[in-house]
């Protein structure tokens, strides 16, 4: 399985519009972050986790011509706002499968009602195949078992996913012990690390490092990063062995 980090930034991305923060002005490409998403590829399958406002740019940048489905973590705009840009895939392939918590599906139906319309569909509107994810009910995609992992984003439930030896989590602030058990010993763990200072709904760097120690992966990558975490190169030097900052366009293979 190949994992491509399409975006590793927080809700505003880096650089933040109008900001004169030194990280936003950095000339290092690794400090330039689109909204968070990953592309998972194996055999002839392509799945993305989340579909934010940079989705079109991400698909073009990585020359993705086929999409087998979208797994959503939750309904916040930086994770769903690009859904309309599935249109080229829909025109070639037909209805695009989406996988999400029932609450997230309802939110998408309200926000993108024309995509979910059963009658009087607007010409050119895309359509989706809806698959509801229920915690503790793994499901198969492309021959692989997908294990939902539930966490809390402040008071909002979010899903992460374990697929073989890869676990992807974002927008996590806390996780119950029985959910941690689902991902202990995973080969590669991806999890959010927003900034240095504590945050009400995200792991900060200290939280993320403690979580990595608890899970015990072989390798960990931090994502959903804001400019307030600091320069990529400087933060990377301070991380423990086996722990890294992810960056846009990073590709790893399992």
Secondary structure, DSSP 8 states (H G I E B T S, - for coil): -EEEEEE-B-TT-BS-TT---TTTT---GGG-B-B-EEEEEETTEEEEE---TTHHHHHHHTT-----EEE-S---HHHHTTGGGGHHHHHHHSSEEEEEEHHHHHHHHHHTHHHH-SSS--TT---EEEEEE-TT--EEETTEEEEEEEEEETTEEEEEEEETTEEE--S-SB--HHHHTTTTT-SEEEEE---SS--SSS--HHHHHHHHHHHT-SEEEEESB-GGG--HHHHHHHS-TTEEE--TT-EEE-
